[in-house]
Amino acid sequence: MAKSLAGIRILDLSTMMAGPFGAQMLGDLGAEIIKIETLDGDGTRTFQPHFRDGDSLYYHSLNRNKKSIAINLKSEQGLALFYKLVEKSDVVWDNFRAGVKEKLKVDYEHVVQHNPKIISTSITAFGSHNPFDDNQPSFDLCVQAMSGVLDMNGEPDQPPVKLSIPMADLGSGWYAVVGTLAALCERNRTGCGQKVDIAMLDSLTSLHTYEGVYYLNSGIVPTRLGTAHRSSVPYQMFPTKTIYIAIVASLDKFWANVAKVVGHPEWATDERFATIKGRFENRNVLIPMLTEELMKKDGEYWIAELRKVKVPCGPVNDLKQTFNEPLLLARDMVLDLERGGEKIKLLGNPIKMSGSADDFVAAPKLGEHTDAVLSTLAGASPEELATLRGAGVIR
């Protein structure tokens, strides 16, 4: 059974997190991903502390379902090989710092000369056109800080706390996938490629959604609320006798069931708490009262009782508990792959499609597919490959 993106070839020049994450998503969906690395390889291959078959698990987590070729793009011969691949590809994908791809001559303006239908997708910190004139580098934490996300994350009256997952990287990877798929659809109609320009700062800022719109229309800078919700009450994490649990009961029907479960059905009709507006306005009264009751019994008890009456809730799991969660295991969200005789567990693909079969291959070794790709797509003979390797053009 063919995957939905079968037949699409993507030249993946990206490294680190944002670019490789998005390219892996496209590879999971069936695109042929040719990861073009330097002769030293993607720097994440050496990230500490966990390794399988010589490469970091960080690298493994972002580069499955790809082929690896190693080319020195700074050499004339290496660049010429790259252009031959461009002629037979659909997308050039990168997350170089602004200005680097232009210097390497792998940007849209150069690659389109070799393939007028090519799509060039670039992820940068601030976009291809921005007020920085020095091609300022940046990373996820810097973007979290600049986007306002960092300032909003954490407990009241405590310092800001970074998100535990790199949402600037991941969000820009998602948007790059969406933009690329849209460009491929448009090319099917027009026959023309185009440039897809994704900025990490744009991407993370867009995820503010209602919080951003609240500020833009009220002028009120939001304060940190911990796990509480700006508009909905109760909607947060609560301590219990044993564990922390999350409860979302902002709707009146959910709140009535919470009140009943904790032994105070009268709270559902109390004029302070009976409506969404009332609970919002009396948050500082309601939350301590509810917390006091929840602290009297084990969290496992509350989860079971709340689920009986269909109140949205869940335990605050650590990763050991998460990856033993039947809901995830039933949907193949833990993969068992192998490379070099070593077992590698990876996260599954959350996109499930009835017309596509799941098929996963472990991340490639550095230059594992150099000869196969260049002989097939660039017409290089064994002798030419040996000469190029000896000259330090390929690995």
C-alpha angles and dihedrals in degrees: 000000000000120000120240096255096042110141095032114116120201126189104213112203094164130118139185115023121317100051099039091047093055094042090051089055089054090047091051087055092055107269117139104245115198106191108207109203135179116255087264093049136226108329092230089071087081100041112132147273114012125049140178123191091348098308130097118258085232088065092043090053093060107033113053120130092033138114119225127218124170118216133164099231091184089070122080091233093049092049090049090054090050092052090052088056091048089058090062100037138084104211138026108204126192145153099199119151110267109281097021097092090049090052091049090046093234096115124113095267090059102037094047088063088065097040120017090195095054121124115213114202117188129182115197134162096252107008133262092285115046139134093258108099095184098063090248112212120224143173137208097275092052090051092047087055096046095044095059091243093110092051091053096047120089141038123314113272091012129104119273116275124213119237110263091231122051098251095171089059095040096043093051089048090054093048091048089055091050092047092048093049090049090050091050090052091050091048089055087060101038105022089231130117125212147185120274110202116194124179121197091215092052091048098051093041091053089058091067086082107160094010090059093044091049090056096042091054101035104031089224114136107221120238127219114275103179107223094338122112123244094226109015128071127223095022110127149075119295132194118235133182091279114011143006116263134190120229127186111189105142094129115082095239092054092045092053090055093047090052090051094047094051091049100255108101088160089072089071091064098033105121090228094058108020095096137044089246093049094050090048093051093044098041093126091057100040101047097056090047093051092044091053091056095044091052090063096072142032118281091232089060093051093048091053094047095044092049091053088064095039098250111157106247143132144177119264096246129199115221093266089058093041094055091049091051108126090214090063098038091052089058096049094248091150115063128197112209134163135217128172091354093302124118117235125191114205138173116268129238110269092203107092117188126184093214098049131070119222113241123165132188123189120252113282127252115248109285092356092142101030097112096040095050097042094046092048102039104023098035094235115166123220088255092052091048091052091050093048091048092049090051092053094247096119137015 
